[in-house]
Amino acid sequence: INLRLNARCIRLGGRAGAVLAHVDCQDGSPAVEGTHLLLAVGRQPNTDDLGLEAAEVSRDERGYIVVNDRLETSVPGIYAAGDVRAGSTKRCATAVGEGAAVVAFIHERLASVPA
């Protein structure tokens, strides 16, 4: 197993039995060939273009949305679940469970609103 750190994948290709990754990097060959490929893209929340500033939703220093124990953000009635949430475990099953919990919290909140 060879690791290529700080390399940006710019193109993938291959042929029968081989995978070829073309990378932009400082060290090593600009092309890596193998039988399998694991591409790790890192953990960065994609929250920059959600308009959170306009809604006044708080984020932490890394861009994750800050929530309370009921997954509610700094703005009452706005919730965050899954990978964009600060403190998230970054697991699919956890995100699904959080999403289901948010639905329950929203139903609870709507039930308290006068008709």
C-alpha positions in Angstrom: 0.0 0.0 0.0 1.3 3.4 -1.0 -0.1 6.6 0.5 0.0 9.9 -1.4 -0.7 12.7 1.0 -1.5 16.3 0.0 -2.2 15.1 -3.6 -5.2 16.5 -5.5 -6.8 14.0 -7.9 -7.4 15.6 -11.2 -8.4 12.7 -13.4 -9.3 9.0 -13.0 -9.0 6.4 -15.7 -8.1 2.7 -16.2 -8.2 -0.4 -18.2 -9.0 -4.0 -17.5 -7.6 -4.9 -14.1 -6.0 -1.5 -13.4 -7.0 1.9 -12.1 -5.0 5.0 -13.0 -5.2 8.2 -10.9 -3.6 11.4 -12.2 -2.7 13.7 -9.4 -1.4 17.2 -8.8 1.2 16.8 -6.1 4.6 18.1 -4.9 6.3 14.7 -4.4 6.2 11.6 -6.5 4.9 10.7 -10.0 1.9 12.6 -11.3 0.2 9.2 -12.2 -0.5 6.4 -9.8 -1.5 2.9 -11.1 -2.9 0.0 -9.1 -5.6 -2.6 -8.9 -7.8 -0.7 -6.4 -8.2 2.9 -5.4 -9.2 4.5 -2.1 -9.8 8.2 -2.4 -10.1 10.1 0.9 -11.4 13.6 0.4 -11.2 14.8 4.0 -13.8 16.1 6.3 -15.0 19.6 5.6 -18.5 20.8 6.0 -20.1 22.2 2.9 -21.9 25.0 4.6 -20.4 28.1 2.9 -23.2 28.5 0.4 -26.2 27.7 2.5 -26.9 31.4 3.4 -26.4 30.7 7.1 -25.0 34.2 7.8 -28.2 35.8 6.4 -30.3 33.5 8.6 -27.9 34.2 11.6 -27.2 30.5 12.1 -24.0 30.1 14.2 -21.1 28.0 12.9 -17.9 27.0 14.7 -14.4 28.0 13.6 -14.2 25.0 11.1 -17.6 25.8 9.5 -19.7 23.2 11.3 -23.2 24.3 12.4 -23.6 24.6 16.2 -26.6 22.9 17.7 -28.1 22.2 21.1 -29.0 18.8 22.5 -32.2 18.8 20.3 -30.2 19.5 17.1 -31.6 23.1 17.0 -29.3 25.8 15.8 -28.8 29.3 17.3 -32.1 30.2 15.5 -35.2 28.6 17.0 -37.0 26.4 14.5 -33.9 25.8 12.4 -32.3 22.4 12.9 -29.1 20.7 11.6 -28.3 17.0 11.4 -25.6 14.8 9.9 -22.1 15.8 8.7 -22.7 19.6 8.8 -23.4 19.5 12.5 -20.6 20.3 15.0 -19.8 17.2 17.1 -21.2 14.8 14.5 -19.7 11.3 14.3 -19.8 11.5 10.4 -21.6 8.2 10.0 -24.5 7.6 7.7 -26.6 5.7 10.2 -26.1 8.5 12.8 -27.2 11.1 10.2 -30.3 9.1 9.4 -31.2 8.8 13.1 -30.6 12.5 13.6 -32.8 13.3 10.7 -35.6 11.2 12.2 -35.1 12.9 15.5 -35.3 16.4 13.9 -38.6 15.4 12.2 -40.0 14.4 15.7 -38.7 17.7 17.2 -40.4 19.7 14.3 -43.7 17.8 14.9 -43.5 18.6 18.6 -42.8 22.2 17.8 -45.7 22.5 15.3 -48.1 20.8 17.8 -47.4 23.7 20.2 -48.3 26.4 17.7 -51.9 27.7 18.0 -54.0 26.8 15.0 
